[in-house]
Each structure stands twice: as C-alpha cells, then as structure tokens.
C-alpha cells in the first residue's frame, strides 16, 4: 500500500514556481521602464518626481511592482522556511510573521504611492 506524502505548509509546486518567474519578469520590465524614464527624463527634483508618479499609468505599474515583489518574496522565504526549519510550530510562526510583514510593507508602500 502506498502512503500519501504529508505536506506541511501553504502548498507549493509548479504554480508557485511559475508565478515567481512571472513576478520576476514584471519586476525586470518595471526596472527597465523606470530606468529609461529616469535616464531620458528631466533632472530629478521633488517636483519632477511628483509629476512622474502622479499619473495613473505610473501608479498602476508601480502597484503591480509592489504586489509582484511581495509575492516573489513570499514564495522565496516560504521555501527557505520549509527547507530548513524542521519544527512545525516554529515554521508556522515564521510563515505567519513573514506573511504579516510582507502584507504590512506592501500596504505601506501602496499608501505612500497613492498619497502623492
């Protein structure tokens, strides 16, 4: 009789691997767009930065970057906890702390972004 493998954690596999690669591509594209915008734009001052980030396009792609960064970090750190922390209680505590920290950081960055 075959016994099923018991997986402790949030679930992982091909879907998370693929989404992590997609978020990496989103972050790379955002970095190229921001780099080109900053290199080809006017001298960077507070007024020019505010004008750049006040448009809905830049806010939207910046929000997409923030969400992508948070999910990308979640998958990476979660895999580290699952690989190296053997105690289930410690792993659950670290998973929870990581998730809360990433949600708080993403919320804070979004608040700053949409406040401009």
N, C-alpha and C positions, 0 to 999 in steps of 0.2 A: 504494500500500500504506500502511496506517495503522500507525504505530509506537506501541506502548503507552507510556503515561506511566510513568516510573520514579519511585517514591515512596521517599524515604529517610526512615526514622524508624519509629515504632511503629505507624503506621497511624492514620488519623483519618477523620472523616466524620460522618454523621448520628448514628450510635450514640453516639459520644463527645459530640457536641453535646447530644443528648437526656439522656444520663446527667449531664452537667454541669448541665443545668436541673433535673433531679430532685434532685441533691445540693444545689442552691441552695434548693429548696423544703424539703428536710429540714432544712437549717441554719436557715432562716427560722422553721419551725414550732418547732424546738428553742429558738430565741431567744425566741419568744413564750411558750412553756411555762415556760422558766426565768425570764423577766421577770415573768410573772404569779405564779409561785411565790415569787419573792423579794419582790415588792411586797406580796403578800397574806399572807405568812408572818410568823413572829415576827421579832424583832430578830436580825440576823445575828451570830452568835457562832461560835466554833470548834465548840462542841457542837451547835448547831443545823445548821451546815453539814455536820458529820459525820453527823448523823441524817438529813438530807435525802439525802445521797449514799450512804448505806449500804443503801438499798432497791434491790432488783433492778430495778425499773422505771426509776429514775433512772440507774442504772449502764448499763442496756441502751440507753436512748435517748442517753446521753452517749457510749457506744461507737459507736453509729450516727452521731452527730455527728462524732466523731473520724475515722471511716473516710470519711464524706462530705467532710469538709474536706480530707483528704489527697488523695482522688481529684479533687476540684474543683480544687485547687491544681495537681495533676499535669497535668491537661488544659490549664489556662491557661498554665502555664510552658512546657510542651512545645510548645504552639503558638507562643509567643514565640520559643523557640529555633529552631523550624522556619522561621519567617518571617524572622528577622533574622540568623541565623548561617549563612553560606554554605559554610563549610568543613566537610566531613563528619566529619572527625576531631574537630574542636572541638565540633561538635554532639553527637556520640556521647559525648564526655567530659562535656558539660553535662547531657545526658539522664541518664547514669549517676549523676552527682553529685546531681542533683535527686531521682531516684528513691531513692537511698540515704538522702539527708537526710530525705525525707518518710516513708519507712518507719521510720527511727530515731525521728523525732518522734512518729509515731503509736504506735509501740511504747512509748516513754517515757510518753506521756500515758495509754495503757492501763494500764501498770504502776502509775502514780500513782492512777488511778481505782479499780482493783481492790484496791489496798493499803489503802484507807481502812477 
